């Protein structure tokens, strides 16, 4: 199989199979939860080099276990953690380097919270606060591609993303400013397929 390297752009679809939780600079969530996301990947190659600009648009899920309480006959009762899911519009901007065997991409991203959901419960979240709508973070991907034509290839990658900002407005904006400010972290395996737009000869 002849692999075409003289492409200008790649456009594809990607599915993300991850675990997600809230973390501080000194601690973590009691349990990371499974989440599933999807989106469109766009890669623009820098001339004939091995470097590219990688971006895209994703509907990304993040999750957390939050303790809740309800009011009974003898006061407030604490209960085990209840899973909450946070759906975001996710926009990464990465520098990507392709080698003969693997590629890696590293950069920053912005998340915009569009929906929050939870399992039904009768109570309230202790000291929850207000969700931060917009978050910034750092991400890293490491993977490899398997071409099956000159223009189409499958890829699989390990992915990691880490919010640099706290998920609540009441906390400091950047989580490293406080050991009590929580930010989301996702990690897992991603799969996808992309199409190469070849350069004209």
C-alpha positions in Angstrom: 0.0 0.0 0.0 1.4 3.4 -1.0 0.7 5.9 1.7 0.2 9.5 0.5 2.2 12.0 2.5 1.7 15.0 0.3 -1.6 16.0 1.9 -2.6 19.5 2.9 -5.5 18.7 5.2 -7.1 15.8 7.1 -10.7 15.8 8.2 -12.2 13.0 10.2 -14.5 11.9 13.0 -13.4 10.8 16.4 -15.0 8.9 19.4 -13.6 9.3 22.9 -13.9 6.6 25.5 -12.7 8.0 28.8 -12.9 8.2 32.5 -13.5 11.6 34.2 -13.3 13.2 37.6 -12.7 16.3 39.6 -9.1 16.9 40.8 -7.2 19.5 42.8 -3.5 20.1 42.9 -3.2 17.9 46.0 -6.1 15.4 45.7 -8.8 13.8 43.5 -12.3 12.6 43.2 -13.3 9.4 45.1 -13.9 7.7 41.8 -13.5 8.6 38.1 -16.6 7.9 36.0 -16.8 6.5 32.4 -17.8 9.1 29.8 -18.2 9.0 26.0 -17.8 11.8 23.6 -17.5 12.5 19.8 -16.6 15.2 17.4 -14.9 16.3 14.2 -11.1 16.5 13.8 -9.3 18.9 11.5 -5.6 18.8 10.8 -3.7 21.3 8.7 -0.1 20.3 7.7 2.7 22.8 7.6 4.1 22.5 4.1 6.1 19.3 3.5 7.1 19.0 7.2 6.0 16.5 9.8 4.3 19.2 11.8 0.7 20.1 11.8 -2.0 22.3 13.5 -4.7 20.0 14.9 -8.1 21.3 16.0 -11.7 20.3 15.7 -15.1 20.6 17.5 -16.4 18.1 20.0 -19.4 17.4 22.2 -17.3 16.4 25.2 -18.6 14.8 28.4 -17.0 15.3 31.8 -18.3 13.8 35.1 -17.9 13.9 38.9 -19.2 12.2 42.0 -20.7 14.9 44.4 -22.0 14.2 47.9 -25.6 15.2 48.5 -27.9 15.6 51.5 -31.6 15.6 52.1 -33.7 17.0 54.9 -35.5 14.4 57.1 -37.4 14.3 60.3 -34.3 14.6 62.4 -32.3 17.0 60.3 -29.9 16.7 57.3 -28.6 13.3 56.2 -25.5 12.7 54.2 -25.5 10.1 51.4 -22.9 8.5 49.1 -21.7 10.5 46.1 -24.1 11.0 43.2 -22.8 11.0 39.6 -23.1 14.3 37.7 -22.4 14.7 34.0 -21.3 17.9 32.3 -21.7 18.3 28.5 -19.4 20.7 26.9 -18.6 22.2 23.5 -14.8 21.4 23.3 -12.4 23.3 21.0 -8.7 22.1 21.1 -5.8 23.8 19.4 -2.8 21.5 19.3 0.7 21.3 17.8 1.0 17.8 16.2 4.2 15.9 15.2 4.0 12.8 13.0 6.9 10.3 13.1 7.3 7.0 11.1 5.5 5.0 13.8 3.5 7.3 16.1 2.3 10.8 16.4 1.7 13.1 19.4 -0.3 16.3 19.8 -0.1 18.7 22.6 -1.9 22.1 23.2 -4.6 24.0 24.9 -8.4 23.9 24.7 -11.5 25.8 25.7 -14.7 24.1 27.1 -18.1 25.7 27.1 -20.7 24.1 29.4 -24.0 23.6 27.6 -25.8 21.0 29.9 -25.5 19.4 33.3 -27.4 16.3 34.3 -27.6 13.8 37.2 -29.4 10.8 38.5 -32.6 11.8 40.1 -32.4 12.5 43.8 -34.4 14.3 46.5 -32.0 16.6 48.2 -29.4 19.2 47.6 -25.6 19.3 46.9 -23.6 20.4 49.9 -21.7 23.7 49.2 -22.0 23.2 45.5 -21.9 26.8 44.2 -22.3 28.0 40.6 -20.9 26.2 37.6 -18.3 28.0 35.5 -19.5 28.1 32.0 -16.1 28.5 30.3 -13.0 26.6 31.2 -9.5 26.4 29.9 -7.2 23.4 29.9 -4.2 21.4 28.6 -4.4 18.2 26.6 -2.0 15.6 25.3 -2.6 12.8 22.7 -0.3 9.9 21.6 -1.4 7.5 18.9 -0.8 5.8 15.6 -2.5 5.6 12.2 -3.3 2.6 10.0 -3.9 3.6 6.3 -6.1 1.4 4.1 -6.0 3.6 1.0 -4.1 6.7 -0.2 -6.6 9.0 1.4 -8.3 7.1 4.2 -6.8 5.9 7.5 -7.9 4.7 10.9 -6.3 5.9 14.1 -6.2 5.0 17.8 -4.7 7.2 20.5 -4.4 7.6 24.2 -5.8 10.9 25.4 -5.4 13.1 28.5 -7.0 16.5 29.2 -6.7 18.5 32.4 -8.6 21.7 33.3 -6.5 24.5 34.4 -9.5 26.4 35.7 -11.9 25.5 38.5 -15.4 24.2 37.8 -17.1 26.6 40.3 -17.2 30.4 40.1 -16.8 30.7 43.8 -13.3 29.2 43.6 -10.1 30.8 42.3 -10.1 30.9 38.5 -6.9 28.8 38.1 -6.8 25.6 40.2 -3.1 26.0 41.1 -4.0 29.2 43.0 -5.7 27.1 45.7 -5.6 23.5 47.0 -9.4 23.6 47.3 -10.2 24.5 43.7 -11.3 21.5 41.6 -10.9 21.0 37.9 -11.9 18.2 35.6 -9.5 15.6 34.3 -10.3 13.1 31.5 -8.2 10.2 30.3 -8.8 7.3 28.0 -8.6 5.8 24.5 -9.9 7.5 21.3 -10.7 6.0 17.9 -11.4 7.6 14.6 -11.1 7.8 10.8 -9.9 10.6 8.7 -9.7 11.6 5.0 -6.6 13.3 3.4 -7.0 16.1 1.0 -3.9 15.7 -1.3 -1.9 18.5 -2.7 -2.1 19.2 -6.4 1.0 18.1 -8.3 
